[in-house]
Amino acid sequence: MDAHAAIRIEHGTPTDEELAALVGVLLSRPAAPAVGPQRRSHWVDSGRPGSAVRRGPHAWRTAALPR
């Protein structure tokens, strides 16, 4: 067994066609994302309800301002 094998067959002896089908299925899947989920842009956030809510000691001042 190759030390760098990506796939290991645990039981049975698959034919060459079965292995080719397995490899084809695995290669047709999309790659996993390299990083976690991206944060939404400020432009998208500005259109969501409640996105303009400010928190902190001066939040009461911004509560009356237009959004």
mmCIF file of the N, C-alpha and C atoms, coordinates in Angstrom:
data_MODEL
# 
_entry.id   MODEL 
# 
loop_
_atom_site.group_PDB 
_atom_site.id 
_atom_site.type_symbol 
_atom_site.label_atom_id 
_atom_site.label_alt_id 
_atom_site.label_comp_id 
_atom_site.label_asym_id 
_atom_site.label_entity_id 
_atom_site.label_seq_id 
_atom_site.pdbx_PDB_ins_code 
_atom_site.Cartn_x 
_atom_site.Cartn_y 
_atom_site.Cartn_z 
_atom_site.occupancy 
_atom_site.B_iso_or_equiv 
_atom_site.pdbx_formal_charge 
_atom_site.auth_seq_id 
_atom_site.auth_comp_id 
_atom_site.auth_asym_id 
_atom_site.auth_atom_id 
_atom_site.pdbx_PDB_model_num 
ATOM 1   N N  . MET A 1 1  ? 0.849   -1.183 0.000   1.00 0.00 ? 1  MET A N  1 
ATOM 2   C CA . MET A 1 1  ? 0.000   0.000  0.000   1.00 0.00 ? 1  MET A CA 1 
ATOM 3   C C  . MET A 1 1  ? 0.886   1.235  0.000   1.00 0.00 ? 1  MET A C  1 
ATOM 4   N N  . ASP A 1 2  ? 0.549   2.173  -0.837  1.00 0.00 ? 2  ASP A N  1 
ATOM 5   C CA . ASP A 1 2  ? 1.306   3.415  -0.938  1.00 0.00 ? 2  ASP A CA 1 
ATOM 6   C C  . ASP A 1 2  ? 1.058   4.271  0.302   1.00 0.00 ? 2  ASP A C  1 
ATOM 7   N N  . ALA A 1 3  ? 2.098   4.856  0.863   1.00 0.00 ? 3  ALA A N  1 
ATOM 8   C CA . ALA A 1 3  ? 1.962   5.675  2.066   1.00 0.00 ? 3  ALA A CA 1 
ATOM 9   C C  . ALA A 1 3  ? 1.219   6.973  1.786   1.00 0.00 ? 3  ALA A C  1 
ATOM 10  N N  . HIS A 1 4  ? 1.136   7.390  0.526   1.00 0.00 ? 4  HIS A N  1 
ATOM 11  C CA . HIS A 1 4  ? 0.489   8.650  0.156   1.00 0.00 ? 4  HIS A CA 1 
ATOM 12  C C  . HIS A 1 4  ? -0.872  8.436  -0.502  1.00 0.00 ? 4  HIS A C  1 
ATOM 13  N N  . ALA A 1 5  ? -1.450  7.266  -0.363  1.00 0.00 ? 5  ALA A N  1 
ATOM 14  C CA . ALA A 1 5  ? -2.727  6.978  -1.002  1.00 0.00 ? 5  ALA A CA 1 
ATOM 15  C C  . ALA A 1 5  ? -3.839  7.814  -0.372  1.00 0.00 ? 5  ALA A C  1 
ATOM 16  N N  . ALA A 1 6  ? -4.669  8.403  -1.215  1.00 0.00 ? 6  ALA A N  1 
ATOM 17  C CA . ALA A 1 6  ? -5.775  9.223  -0.731  1.00 0.00 ? 6  ALA A CA 1 
ATOM 18  C C  . ALA A 1 6  ? -7.015  8.380  -0.469  1.00 0.00 ? 6  ALA A C  1 
ATOM 19  N N  . ILE A 1 7  ? -7.114  7.233  -1.135  1.00 0.00 ? 7  ILE A N  1 
ATOM 20  C CA . ILE A 1 7  ? -8.273  6.349  -0.980  1.00 0.00 ? 7  ILE A CA 1 
ATOM 21  C C  . ILE A 1 7  ? -7.758  4.959  -0.608  1.00 0.00 ? 7  ILE A C  1 
ATOM 22  N N  . ARG A 1 8  ? -8.405  4.371  0.375   1.00 0.00 ? 8  ARG A N  1 
ATOM 23  C CA . ARG A 1 8  ? -8.026  3.021  0.776   1.00 0.00 ? 8  ARG A CA 1 
ATOM 24  C C  . ARG A 1 8  ? -9.272  2.147  0.721   1.00 0.00 ? 8  ARG A C  1 
ATOM 25  N N  . ILE A 1 9  ? -9.195  1.012  0.071   1.00 0.00 ? 9  ILE A N  1 
ATOM 26  C CA . ILE A 1 9  ? -10.296 0.062  -0.025  1.00 0.00 ? 9  ILE A CA 1 
ATOM 27  C C  . ILE A 1 9  ? -10.241 -0.835 1.204   1.00 0.00 ? 9  ILE A C  1 
ATOM 28  N N  . GLU A 1 10 ? -11.312 -0.820 1.989   1.00 0.00 ? 10 GLU A N  1 
ATOM 29  C CA . GLU A 1 10 ? -11.366 -1.601 3.228   1.00 0.00 ? 10 GLU A CA 1 
ATOM 30  C C  . GLU A 1 10 ? -11.810 -3.039 2.992   1.00 0.00 ? 10 GLU A C  1 
ATOM 31  N N  . HIS A 1 11 ? -12.840 -3.231 2.186   1.00 0.00 ? 11 HIS A N  1 
ATOM 32  C CA . HIS A 1 11 ? -13.387 -4.583 1.972   1.00 0.00 ? 11 HIS A CA 1 
ATOM 33  C C  . HIS A 1 11 ? -13.638 -4.798 0.486   1.00 0.00 ? 11 HIS A C  1 
ATOM 34  N N  . GLY A 1 12 ? -13.410 -6.011 0.036   1.00 0.00 ? 12 GLY A N  1 
ATOM 35  C CA . GLY A 1 12 ? -13.708 -6.380 -1.341  1.00 0.00 ? 12 GLY A CA 1 
ATOM 36  C C  . GLY A 1 12 ? -12.592 -5.994 -2.296  1.00 0.00 ? 12 GLY A C  1 
ATOM 37  N N  . THR A 1 13 ? -12.811 -6.353 -3.539  1.00 0.00 ? 13 THR A N  1 
ATOM 38  C CA . THR A 1 13 ? -11.855 -6.026 -4.592  1.00 0.00 ? 13 THR A CA 1 
ATOM 39  C C  . THR A 1 13 ? -12.621 -5.375 -5.739  1.00 0.00 ? 13 THR A C  1 
ATOM 40  N N  . PRO A 1 14 ? -12.633 -4.056 -5.790  1.00 0.00 ? 14 PRO A N  1 
ATOM 41  C CA . PRO A 1 14 ? -13.373 -3.375 -6.854  1.00 0.00 ? 14 PRO A CA 1 
ATOM 42  C C  . PRO A 1 14 ? -12.676 -3.548 -8.203  1.00 0.00 ? 14 PRO A C  1 
ATOM 43  N N  . THR A 1 15 ? -13.469 -3.517 -9.235  1.00 0.00 ? 15 THR A N  1 
ATOM 44  C CA . THR A 1 15 ? -12.913 -3.606 -10.589 1.00 0.00 ? 15 THR A CA 1 
ATOM 45  C C  . THR A 1 15 ? -12.342 -2.242 -10.971 1.00 0.00 ? 15 THR A C  1 
ATOM 46  N N  . ASP A 1 16 ? -11.612 -2.218 -12.071 1.00 0.00 ? 16 ASP A N  1 
ATOM 47  C CA . ASP A 1 16 ? -11.056 -0.957 -12.553 1.00 0.00 ? 16 ASP A CA 1 
ATOM 48  C C  . ASP A 1 16 ? -12.168 0.039  -12.890 1.00 0.00 ? 16 ASP A C  1 
ATOM 49  N N  . GLU A 1 17 ? -13.278 -0.452 -13.444 1.00 0.00 ? 17 GLU A N  1 
ATOM 50  C CA . GLU A 1 17 ? -14.399 0.419  -13.783 1.00 0.00 ? 17 GLU A CA 1 
ATOM 51  C C  . GLU A 1 17 ? -15.041 1.014  -12.526 1.00 0.00 ? 17 GLU A C  1 
ATOM 52  N N  . GLU A 1 18 ? -15.162 0.219  -11.470 1.00 0.00 ? 18 GLU A N  1 
ATOM 53  C CA . GLU A 1 18 ? -15.733 0.723  -10.218 1.00 0.00 ? 18 GLU A CA 1 
ATOM 54  C C  . GLU A 1 18 ? -14.837 1.780  -9.588  1.00 0.00 ? 18 GLU A C  1 
ATOM 55  N N  . LEU A 1 19 ? -13.530 1.560  -9.610  1.00 0.00 ? 19 LEU A N  1 
ATOM 56  C CA . LEU A 1 19 ? -12.601 2.556  -9.083  1.00 0.00 ? 19 LEU A CA 1 
ATOM 57  C C  . LEU A 1 19 ? -12.647 3.836  -9.916  1.00 0.00 ? 19 LEU A C  1 
ATOM 58  N N  . ALA A 1 20 ? -12.739 3.680  -11.236 1.00 0.00 ? 20 ALA A N  1 
ATOM 59  C CA . ALA A 1 20 ? -12.821 4.857  -12.102 1.00 0.00 ? 20 ALA A CA 1 
ATOM 60  C C  . ALA A 1 20 ? -14.101 5.640  -11.818 1.00 0.00 ? 20 ALA A C  1 
ATOM 61  N N  . ALA A 1 21 ? -15.205 4.951  -11.581 1.00 0.00 ? 21 ALA A N  1 
ATOM 62  C CA . ALA A 1 21 ? -16.461 5.631  -11.254 1.00 0.00 ? 21 ALA A CA 1 
ATOM 63  C C  . ALA A 1 21 ? -16.342 6.365  -9.921  1.00 0.00 ? 21 ALA A C  1 
ATOM 64  N N  . LEU A 1 22 ? -15.719 5.746  -8.946  1.00 0.00 ? 22 LEU A N  1 
ATOM 65  C CA . LEU A 1 22 ? -15.529 6.379  -7.643  1.00 0.00 ? 22 LEU A CA 1 
ATOM 66  C C  . LEU A 1 22 ? -14.667 7.627  -7.759  1.00 0.00 ? 22 LEU A C  1 
ATOM 67  N N  . VAL A 1 23 ? -13.584 7.530  -8.479  1.00 0.00 ? 23 VAL A N  1 
ATOM 68  C CA . VAL A 1 23 ? -12.704 8.683  -8.661  1.00 0.00 ? 23 VAL A CA 1 
ATOM 69  C C  . VAL A 1 23 ? -13.430 9.789  -9.414  1.00 0.00 ? 23 VAL A C  1 
ATOM 70  N N  . GLY A 1 24 ? -14.218 9.422  -10.413 1.00 0.00 ? 24 GLY A N  1 
ATOM 71  C CA . GLY A 1 24 ? -14.985 10.426 -11.161 1.00 0.00 ? 24 GLY A CA 1 
ATOM 72  C C  . GLY A 1 24 ? -15.970 11.167 -10.280 1.00 0.00 ? 24 GLY A C  1 
ATOM 73  N N  . VAL A 1 25 ? -16.648 10.442 -9.389  1.00 0.00 ? 25 VAL A N  1 
ATOM 74  C CA . VAL A 1 25 ? -17.599 11.081 -8.472  1.00 0.00 ? 25 VAL A CA 1 
ATOM 75  C C  . VAL A 1 25 ? -16.873 12.001 -7.503  1.00 0.00 ? 25 VAL A C  1 
ATOM 76  N N  . LEU A 1 26 ? -15.767 11.544 -6.967  1.00 0.00 ? 26 LEU A N  1 
ATOM 77  C CA . LEU A 1 26 ? -15.034 12.363 -6.005  1.00 0.00 ? 26 LEU A CA 1 
ATOM 78  C C  . LEU A 1 26 ? -14.451 13.616 -6.653  1.00 0.00 ? 26 LEU A C  1 
ATOM 79  N N  . LEU A 1 27 ? -14.006 13.522 -7.891  1.00 0.00 ? 27 LEU A N  1 
ATOM 80  C CA . LEU A 1 27 ? -13.440 14.684 -8.569  1.00 0.00 ? 27 LEU A CA 1 
ATOM 81  C C  . LEU A 1 27 ? -14.505 15.655 -9.056  1.00 0.00 ? 27 LEU A C  1 
ATOM 82  N N  . SER A 1 28 ? -15.738 15.197 -9.217  1.00 0.00 ? 28 SER A N  1 
ATOM 83  C CA . SER A 1 28 ? -16.789 16.083 -9.709  1.00 0.00 ? 28 SER A CA 1 
ATOM 84  C C  . SER A 1 28 ? -17.387 16.937 -8.593  1.00 0.00 ? 28 SER A C  1 
ATOM 85  N N  . ARG A 1 29 ? -17.091 16.614 -7.360  1.00 0.00 ? 29 ARG A N  1 
ATOM 86  C CA . ARG A 1 29 ? -17.608 17.406 -6.234  1.00 0.00 ? 29 ARG A CA 1 
ATOM 87  C C  . ARG A 1 29 ? -16.857 18.726 -6.153  1.00 0.00 ? 29 ARG A C  1 
ATOM 88  N N  . PRO A 1 30 ? -17.544 19.791 -5.738  1.00 0.00 ? 30 PRO A N  1 
ATOM 89  C CA . PRO A 1 30 ? -16.840 21.069 -5.585  1.00 0.00 ? 30 PRO A CA 1 
ATOM 90  C C  . PRO A 1 30 ? -15.866 21.010 -4.417  1.00 0.00 ? 30 PRO A C  1 
ATOM 91  N N  . ALA A 1 31 ? -14.805 21.763 -4.536  1.00 0.00 ? 31 ALA A N  1 
ATOM 92  C CA . ALA A 1 31 ? -13.796 21.795 -3.475  1.00 0.00 ? 31 ALA A CA 1 
ATOM 93  C C  . ALA A 1 31 ? -14.354 22.516 -2.254  1.00 0.00 ? 31 ALA A C  1 
ATOM 94  N N  . ALA A 1 32 ? -13.888 22.147 -1.102  1.00 0.00 ? 32 ALA A N  1 
ATOM 95  C CA . ALA A 1 32 ? -14.313 22.802 0.133   1.00 0.00 ? 32 ALA A CA 1 
ATOM 96  C C  . ALA A 1 32 ? -13.767 24.222 0.161   1.00 0.00 ? 32 ALA A C  1 
ATOM 97  N N  . PRO A 1 33 ? -14.514 25.151 0.730   1.00 0.00 ? 33 PRO A N  1 
ATOM 98  C CA . PRO A 1 33 ? -14.003 26.520 0.790   1.00 0.00 ? 33 PRO A CA 1 
ATOM 99  C C  . PRO A 1 33 ? -12.750 26.594 1.652   1.00 0.00 ? 33 PRO A C  1 
ATOM 100 N N  . ALA A 1 34 ? -11.826 27.438 1.232   1.00 0.00 ? 34 ALA A N  1 
ATOM 101 C CA . ALA A 1 34 ? -10.558 27.548 1.943   1.00 0.00 ? 34 ALA A CA 1 
ATOM 102 C C  . ALA A 1 34 ? -10.703 28.282 3.269   1.00 0.00 ? 34 ALA A C  1 
ATOM 103 N N  . VAL A 1 35 ? -11.657 29.183 3.343   1.00 0.00 ? 35 VAL A N  1 
ATOM 104 C CA . VAL A 1 35 ? -11.858 29.958 4.561   1.00 0.00 ? 35 VAL A CA 1 
ATOM 105 C C  . VAL A 1 35 ? -13.302 29.806 5.003   1.00 0.00 ? 35 VAL A C  1 
ATOM 106 N N  . GLY A 1 36 ? -13.572 30.253 6.205   1.00 0.00 ? 36 GLY A N  1 
ATOM 107 C CA . GLY A 1 36 ? -14.928 30.192 6.740   1.00 0.00 ? 36 GLY A CA 1 
ATOM 108 C C  . GLY A 1 36 ? -15.858 31.144 6.008   1.00 0.00 ? 36 GLY A C  1 
ATOM 109 N N  . PRO A 1 37 ? -17.074 31.241 6.482   1.00 0.00 ? 37 PRO A N  1 
ATOM 110 C CA . PRO A 1 37 ? -18.036 32.107 5.811   1.00 0.00 ? 37 PRO A CA 1 
ATOM 111 C C  . PRO A 1 37 ? -17.579 33.564 5.823   1.00 0.00 ? 37 PRO A C  1 
ATOM 112 N N  . GLN A 1 38 ? -17.828 34.236 4.717   1.00 0.00 ? 38 GLN A N  1 
ATOM 113 C CA . GLN A 1 38 ? -17.450 35.638 4.582   1.00 0.00 ? 38 GLN A CA 1 
ATOM 114 C C  . GLN A 1 38 ? -18.455 36.520 5.308   1.00 0.00 ? 38 GLN A C  1 
ATOM 115 N N  . ARG A 1 39 ? -17.992 37.621 5.843   1.00 0.00 ? 39 ARG A N  1 
ATOM 116 C CA . ARG A 1 39 ? -18.882 38.570 6.487   1.00 0.00 ? 39 ARG A CA 1 
ATOM 117 C C  . ARG A 1 39 ? -19.600 39.362 5.407   1.00 0.00 ? 39 ARG A C  1 
ATOM 118 N N  . ARG A 1 40 ? -20.879 39.638 5.641   1.00 0.00 ? 40 ARG A N  1 
ATOM 119 C CA . ARG A 1 40 ? -21.644 40.424 4.678   1.00 0.00 ? 40 ARG A CA 1 
ATOM 120 C C  . ARG A 1 40 ? -21.073 41.829 4.600   1.00 0.00 ? 40 ARG A C  1 
ATOM 121 N N  . SER A 1 41 ? -21.231 42.453 3.444   1.00 0.00 ? 41 SER A N  1 
ATOM 122 C CA . SER A 1 41 ? -20.727 43.807 3.273   1.00 0.00 ? 41 SER A CA 1 
ATOM 123 C C  . SER A 1 41 ? -21.616 44.796 4.010   1.00 0.00 ? 41 SER A C  1 
ATOM 124 N N  . HIS A 1 42 ? -21.080 45.982 4.254   1.00 0.00 ? 42 HIS A N  1 
ATOM 125 C CA . HIS A 1 42 ? -21.859 47.025 4.925   1.00 0.00 ? 42 HIS A CA 1 
ATOM 126 C C  . HIS A 1 42 ? -23.050 47.434 4.056   1.00 0.00 ? 42 HIS A C  1 
ATOM 127 N N  . TRP A 1 43 ? -22.892 47.369 2.749   1.00 0.00 ? 43 TRP A N  1 
ATOM 128 C CA . TRP A 1 43 ? -23.973 47.734 1.848   1.00 0.00 ? 43 TRP A CA 1 
ATOM 129 C C  . TRP A 1 43 ? -25.155 46.782 2.027   1.00 0.00 ? 43 TRP A C  1 
ATOM 130 N N  . VAL A 1 44 ? -24.900 45.505 2.130   1.00 0.00 ? 44 VAL A N  1 
ATOM 131 C CA . VAL A 1 44 ? -25.966 44.523 2.338   1.00 0.00 ? 44 VAL A CA 1 
ATOM 132 C C  . VAL A 1 44 ? -26.586 44.709 3.714   1.00 0.00 ? 44 VAL A C  1 
ATOM 133 N N  . ASP A 1 45 ? -25.746 44.918 4.719   1.00 0.00 ? 45 ASP A N  1 
ATOM 134 C CA . ASP A 1 45 ? -26.252 45.103 6.077   1.00 0.00 ? 45 ASP A CA 1 
ATOM 135 C C  . ASP A 1 45 ? -27.139 46.334 6.189   1.00 0.00 ? 45 ASP A C  1 
ATOM 136 N N  . SER A 1 46 ? -26.866 47.368 5.399   1.00 0.00 ? 46 SER A N  1 
ATOM 137 C CA . SER A 1 46 ? -27.643 48.597 5.519   1.00 0.00 ? 46 SER A CA 1 
ATOM 138 C C  . SER A 1 46 ? -29.098 48.396 5.092   1.00 0.00 ? 46 SER A C  1 
ATOM 139 N N  . GLY A 1 47 ? -29.388 47.402 4.298   1.00 0.00 ? 47 GLY A N  1 
ATOM 140 C CA . GLY A 1 47 ? -30.746 47.160 3.859   1.00 0.00 ? 47 GLY A CA 1 
ATOM 141 C C  . GLY A 1 47 ? -31.528 46.205 4.744   1.00 0.00 ? 47 GLY A C  1 
ATOM 142 N N  . ARG A 1 48 ? -30.915 45.674 5.738   1.00 0.00 ? 48 ARG A N  1 
ATOM 143 C CA . ARG A 1 48 ? -31.587 44.719 6.622   1.00 0.00 ? 48 ARG A CA 1 
ATOM 144 C C  . ARG A 1 48 ? -32.247 45.439 7.789   1.00 0.00 ? 48 ARG A C  1 
ATOM 145 N N  . PRO A 1 49 ? -33.434 44.969 8.175   1.00 0.00 ? 49 PRO A N  1 
ATOM 146 C CA . PRO A 1 49 ? -34.093 45.603 9.319   1.00 0.00 ? 49 PRO A CA 1 
ATOM 147 C C  . PRO A 1 49 ? -33.255 45.451 10.588  1.00 0.00 ? 49 PRO A C  1 
ATOM 148 N N  . GLY A 1 50 ? -33.176 46.526 11.339  1.00 0.00 ? 50 GLY A N  1 
ATOM 149 C CA . GLY A 1 50 ? -32.435 46.488 12.590  1.00 0.00 ? 50 GLY A CA 1 
ATOM 150 C C  . GLY A 1 50 ? -30.945 46.602 12.434  1.00 0.00 ? 50 GLY A C  1 
ATOM 151 N N  . SER A 1 51 ? -30.465 46.815 11.205  1.00 0.00 ? 51 SER A N  1 
ATOM 152 C CA . SER A 1 51 ? -29.017 46.880 11.011  1.00 0.00 ? 51 SER A CA 1 
ATOM 153 C C  . SER A 1 51 ? -28.424 48.195 11.511  1.00 0.00 ? 51 SER A C  1 
ATOM 154 N N  . ALA A 1 52 ? -29.263 49.242 11.594  1.00 0.00 ? 52 ALA A N  1 
ATOM 155 C CA . ALA A 1 52 ? -28.752 50.544 12.012  1.00 0.00 ? 52 ALA A CA 1 
ATOM 156 C C  . ALA A 1 52 ? -28.798 50.716 13.531  1.00 0.00 ? 52 ALA A C  1 
ATOM 157 N N  . VAL A 1 53 ? -29.170 49.699 14.242  1.00 0.00 ? 53 VAL A N  1 
ATOM 158 C CA . VAL A 1 53 ? -29.255 49.799 15.694  1.00 0.00 ? 53 VAL A CA 1 
ATOM 159 C C  . VAL A 1 53 ? -27.844 49.934 16.255  1.00 0.00 ? 53 VAL A C  1 
ATOM 160 N N  . ARG A 1 54 ? -27.640 50.959 17.012  1.00 0.00 ? 54 ARG A N  1 
ATOM 161 C CA . ARG A 1 54 ? -26.348 51.185 17.638  1.00 0.00 ? 54 ARG A CA 1 
ATOM 162 C C  . ARG A 1 54 ? -26.426 50.760 19.100  1.00 0.00 ? 54 ARG A C  1 
ATOM 163 N N  . ARG A 1 55 ? -25.335 50.268 19.583  1.00 0.00 ? 55 ARG A N  1 
ATOM 164 C CA . ARG A 1 55 ? -25.275 49.884 20.986  1.00 0.00 ? 55 ARG A CA 1 
ATOM 165 C C  . ARG A 1 55 ? -24.176 50.686 21.648  1.00 0.00 ? 55 ARG A C  1 
ATOM 166 N N  . GLY A 1 56 ? -24.336 50.944 22.897  1.00 0.00 ? 56 GLY A N  1 
ATOM 167 C CA . GLY A 1 56 ? -23.309 51.666 23.621  1.00 0.00 ? 56 GLY A CA 1 
ATOM 168 C C  . GLY A 1 56 ? -23.889 52.833 24.391  1.00 0.00 ? 56 GLY A C  1 
ATOM 169 N N  . PRO A 1 57 ? -23.029 53.604 25.014  1.00 0.00 ? 57 PRO A N  1 
ATOM 170 C CA . PRO A 1 57 ? -23.498 54.676 25.890  1.00 0.00 ? 57 PRO A CA 1 
ATOM 171 C C  . PRO A 1 57 ? -24.246 55.794 25.154  1.00 0.00 ? 57 PRO A C  1 
ATOM 172 N N  . HIS A 1 58 ? -23.972 56.027 23.870  1.00 0.00 ? 58 HIS A N  1 
ATOM 173 C CA . HIS A 1 58 ? -24.629 57.115 23.131  1.00 0.00 ? 58 HIS A CA 1 
ATOM 174 C C  . HIS A 1 58 ? -25.635 56.592 22.109  1.00 0.00 ? 58 HIS A C  1 
ATOM 175 N N  . ALA A 1 59 ? -26.109 55.397 22.290  1.00 0.00 ? 59 ALA A N  1 
ATOM 176 C CA . ALA A 1 59 ? -27.039 54.806 21.326  1.00 0.00 ? 59 ALA A CA 1 
ATOM 177 C C  . ALA A 1 59 ? -28.362 55.550 21.284  1.00 0.00 ? 59 ALA A C  1 
ATOM 178 N N  . TRP A 1 60 ? -28.763 56.163 22.391  1.00 0.00 ? 60 TRP A N  1 
ATOM 179 C CA . TRP A 1 60 ? -30.035 56.875 22.417  1.00 0.00 ? 60 TRP A CA 1 
ATOM 180 C C  . TRP A 1 60 ? -30.007 58.056 21.459  1.00 0.00 ? 60 TRP A C  1 
ATOM 181 N N  . ARG A 1 61 ? -28.838 58.634 21.191  1.00 0.00 ? 61 ARG A N  1 
ATOM 182 C CA . ARG A 1 61 ? -28.749 59.773 20.272  1.00 0.00 ? 61 ARG A CA 1 
ATOM 183 C C  . ARG A 1 61 ? -29.013 59.356 18.832  1.00 0.00 ? 61 ARG A C  1 
ATOM 184 N N  . THR A 1 62 ? -28.537 58.207 18.437  1.00 0.00 ? 62 THR A N  1 
ATOM 185 C CA . THR A 1 62 ? -28.717 57.762 17.065  1.00 0.00 ? 62 THR A CA 1 
ATOM 186 C C  . THR A 1 62 ? -30.068 57.119 16.841  1.00 0.00 ? 62 THR A C  1 
ATOM 187 N N  . ALA A 1 63 ? -30.822 56.837 17.897  1.00 0.00 ? 63 ALA A N  1 
ATOM 188 C CA . ALA A 1 63 ? -32.112 56.191 17.734  1.00 0.00 ? 63 ALA A CA 1 
ATOM 189 C C  . ALA A 1 63 ? -33.103 57.090 17.000  1.00 0.00 ? 63 ALA A C  1 
ATOM 190 N N  . ALA A 1 64 ? -32.977 58.424 17.139  1.00 0.00 ? 64 ALA A N  1 
ATOM 191 C CA . ALA A 1 64 ? -33.912 59.343 16.506  1.00 0.00 ? 64 ALA A CA 1 
ATOM 192 C C  . ALA A 1 64 ? -33.444 59.795 15.132  1.00 0.00 ? 64 ALA A C  1 
ATOM 193 N N  . LEU A 1 65 ? -32.238 59.467 14.733  1.00 0.00 ? 65 LEU A N  1 
ATOM 194 C CA . LEU A 1 65 ? -31.726 59.900 13.445  1.00 0.00 ? 65 LEU A CA 1 
ATOM 195 C C  . LEU A 1 65 ? -32.326 59.065 12.332  1.00 0.00 ? 65 LEU A C  1 
ATOM 196 N N  . PRO A 1 66 ? -32.491 59.665 11.136  1.00 0.00 ? 66 PRO A N  1 
ATOM 197 C CA . PRO A 1 66 ? -32.998 58.878 10.002  1.00 0.00 ? 66 PRO A CA 1 
ATOM 198 C C  . PRO A 1 66 ? -32.017 57.773 9.631   1.00 0.00 ? 66 PRO A C  1 
ATOM 199 N N  . ARG A 1 67 ? -32.550 56.708 9.125   1.00 0.00 ? 67 ARG A N  1 
ATOM 200 C CA . ARG A 1 67 ? -31.700 55.558 8.764   1.00 0.00 ? 67 ARG A CA 1 
ATOM 201 C C  . ARG A 1 67 ? -31.385 55.567 7.317   1.00 0.00 ? 67 ARG A C  1 
# 
